[in-house]
Structures are given as structure tokens and as C-alpha cells.
Amino acid sequence: MFENSATMIFIILVINIVYVSFFTIRMILTLKGQRYLAAFISMIEVVVYVIGLGLVLDNLDQIQNLIAYAVGYGIGVVVGMKIEEKLALGYITVNVITKEYDRDLPNSLRTKGYGVTTWAAQGLEGDRMSLQILTPRKYELKLYQTIKELDPKAFIIAYEPKTIYGGFWVKSVKKGKLFNE
């Protein structure tokens, strides 16, 4: 079918990059609870997989095809992760502990559209303020930048919540009322 060895290597490489990128995105969508989109992507993924694997198995005597398959797989993981970073699906919860309790950090963040809950905290060196901030992942880096500008010594921990339910902020995000730029 493909006379040129370089053409075969290129096709196998590209097919596996596409396959693994779809695989990575499908896994992330599955973890985020987007089951129908994940199922649709898996249908495309399996077709691409069968075609690519078929090309390698039909030409198993050509070691360069197997190498192209493996290299394509590795590149596909990186490409899939980059795509997921750009999609930035879901939300992130950021816990911040400030050095000074009386800072206006919570109000500054709220005016920018972030959901912020605060409480008094006690650290090794005295009173602190603890903040819990909820934001769509696509605004995560902007949030870190804002916190560092307002309090360069803030202690920051971030994680992805599995379930979010209730509260005015979640309702506002679903209605598209926050983060209008």
C-alpha cells in the first residue's frame, strides 16, 4: 500500500500522536464526569488505534515502524496534555494563608469574580487569615498572579475539587455571570 518507507513511518507516527492525544483527552473527560463526550471521543480513538496498530502489525518486519509507533505514543501523551491545559476543564480550589490578618485581599479577589471564603487562623508566628478560593481552571494562573501581587508572602495550596454543589458562586458561574472580560 505504502511503497515509501519514510511515508509509512510518518503515517504511523502521526496516527499514534492523534490516537494517544484522543486517549489522553478521553481519560481527562472521563475523570471530569463528561461521559457522553468521552464516549464519542473513544469511538474516534479506537478507529485511529486499529488503523495505526494494523499498519505496524502488517509490517512487523520493519523495525522502524515499531519505533515510529513508540515515538508517536510518547509525543501523543505530551500533545494530549497540552490540549488539556488549553481546554482547562473544571474548577480549582486554592487555599491561601496570609501573613497579615487585616489585609483587603478577600474583597479584592471578590471584585475580580472569585469565590472567596475566609476565616481566622493561627500560625506558628501568630494570627493569620485563611482563604479558600474557587475558580474555573482557565483563571488559575491569573489568580496566582493576583494573589502574589496583593500579598507576595502568601502561602498557596491548590487542588481540584471532585464535586461542587450549592452556593451563590456556582450558580453565577453556570449562568455565565462571573469573569466577563
N, C-alpha and C positions, 0 to 999 in steps of 0.2 A: 504494500500500500504506500509506504513512505520509502522512497529509494534512498534519499539522502540521510545519512546517519546523524548529521548535525540538526537537520529538521526534526527528526524523531526525538532527539534529546531535548530540543527546545519545546516541542509539543508536550512531552511528558513533564518537563519542569513546570510549564505554565499550568497544565491541568492539575498538578498536585498543589501548586500555590493556590489556585482557585478552590480546590477541594478542601484543603486544610483551613483556608480563610472562612469558608462557609461553615465548616465544622466548629471552629472557634466561636464564631458569631452565634451559631445554633446553641452551643453549650451555655453561653452567656445569657441568651434569651430564655433558655430553659430555667436557669438559676434565678432570673428576674421574674419568672412567672408568666412570660409571654408565650404560652404553649401553642397557640394556633400559628403564630408567625414562625416559631421554632419548627413546628411540624412541616410547614410549607418549605422552609429553607432546607430541611432534611431531605425532602424529595429531590430537590435540585442537587444537593450534596451527594446523594447516593448515585445518581446518574453520572455525575462527573467522576466519582470514585471508581465506578465499574469501568468506565471508558479508560481512565488512566491506568488502572491495575491490569486491564486487559491488554493494553499496549505493552506493558512491561512483561507480562506472562507470555505473550505471544512471541516475544523476542528475548527470552531469558538467557540466551547465549551471548547477548550483548551487555557486558558489564556496565558500560557507560549509561545504559538505560536505567539500570538499578540505581546507579549513583545519582542520576538526574532525578529519579523518583525520591530518593532520600533527601537530596538538597532542596528540592521543591517542597517537601514536607516541612523542613526546618524554616525555610523562608515563609511558607504559608502561616506558620504559627506567629511569626513576627508581624506579617501583614494583617492577620486577623485581629491581633491585639491592638495594632494601630487603628484599625477601623473601629473597634470597640471604644477606644479612647476618644475618637472623634464623635461617635454617637453619644457617649456619656449618658447611658441609660440609668434611670433610677435616682436615688437620693443619697446624700451623705449626711451623717451626723458628726458634728465637730464639737468636742468638749474643750473648753478654753479655761485656764486658770490664770487670773491676772494677779499681778503683784500688789496693786493698789485697789482697795475696795470701792472707792468713791469715783472711779472713772466713768465717763459717759459712753463707754464702749457699747453697752446694750442698745441704747437709744440710737446711736449712730448706725449700728447694724440693722436695727428695725426699720429705719428710714430708707435703707437701701433694699428692703424687701425680705430680709432674712427672718426666719422664725427663731426667736431668742427667748430662752427661759433662764433666769438667774437665781442664785441663792448664795448665802454666806457660807464661806468655807474657812477652815483653819489649817494653815500650813506650818511647817517647821519654824518659819521665821515670822509667824503672826497671821493676822486676818487677810483673807483673800476673797475674791469673788469668783464663783464658778459659773460658767455659761454653757448652756447646751444649745447648739445652733443646728437647725435643719435647713438644707438647701438642695436644689437639684444638682446633680453631679457636674453639669455643664458650667456651674458657677463656683465650683470648688476652689480653683486656683485664684479666682478673683477674691473670694472670701479670705483665703490665707493672706493675700497681699493687703487687703483692708485691715485685717487684724494686726499684722506686723507694722503697718503704718501708724495705727492708733495706739498700739502697745507692743513695742519691739521685744519686750522681755516676756511676753505671754507664753504659757506652756500650752501646746496644742496637741490633741489626740483626735484622730478621725477614724470612723468606721462606717460601714454600710448597714443600715437597719434592714432587717428582713421584712418586717411588717410595720406599716404606719396606718393608724386608724384614729379618726377624730381630730378635733382641734380646728380653730378658725383657719390656720395657715394652710393645712392640707386642702381644705375646701376652696380657699382662694387660689391655690396653685392649679387645682383641677378646672377652675373656671377661667384660668388664664389671666388673673388679675394682678399677679406679682411679677416682678422682673421685666416690666415692659420697657424695652430700650428703644 
